[in-house]
């Protein structure tokens, strides 16, 4: 388990979204399942949208976050 603490929860900064997306990509490139859990529904949507908008990560997002 990897806990990713935001600097100003529940606000997420662009660099935090990018870092999270790169971490997810790295884990999945090494055939490890990645699940993002977040109690804040709006933040969960924001993360999901970010991953969908970045084509490098878009093929991975179905397995990453279940909304």
N, C-alpha and C positions, 0 to 999 in steps of 0.2 A: 504494500500500500504506500502510495506517495501522496502526501498532503501538500496542497498548493495553497499557501496563505496569501490572500490579496493584501496589498498595502493599505487599502481603504475600503474594506468589505462593507456593503455589497457593490460598490463602484469598482469597475475593472478598467484598467488602463490599456491602451493599445499594445504597449510592450508586454503586458501580462497575457493578453490574448495570443500574441505571437509566440511567446515562450510556451504557453500551454499547448498550442497547436503543434509546435515543433517537437515537444515531448511526446504527444500522442503519435505523431508520424514516426518518430524514432522507435517507440515501443511496438507499433504495428509493423514496421519494417523488419523487426526482429521476432515477429510472429507471437507477440504477447497481446492478449486481449486488454483493451483499455476501456474503462468505464468511468465516466465523469458523474459524480454525485454532488448535488448542490441543493440546499434547502430553499434557496431563493429562486422562485419560478422565473422572474424577470431576468435574473442573471443567467439562468440555465438557457433561456431563449437567446440571450445575447451571445453566449458562447456558441450555441448551435448555429446561429446566423453567421457568425464570423467564420466558422469552419466551412459552411456552405459557400460563402462568398470567395473563398480562396481555393482555386481550382486544384492546387496541389493536395489539399486535404479533403476535397469534396467526395472522393470515392471512399473515404474511410469513415465518414460521419454516421452512416447508418448503424455502425457497430459501437459508436462512441457514446452517443447521448440518446436516451429514449425519452421523448417528451410526452 
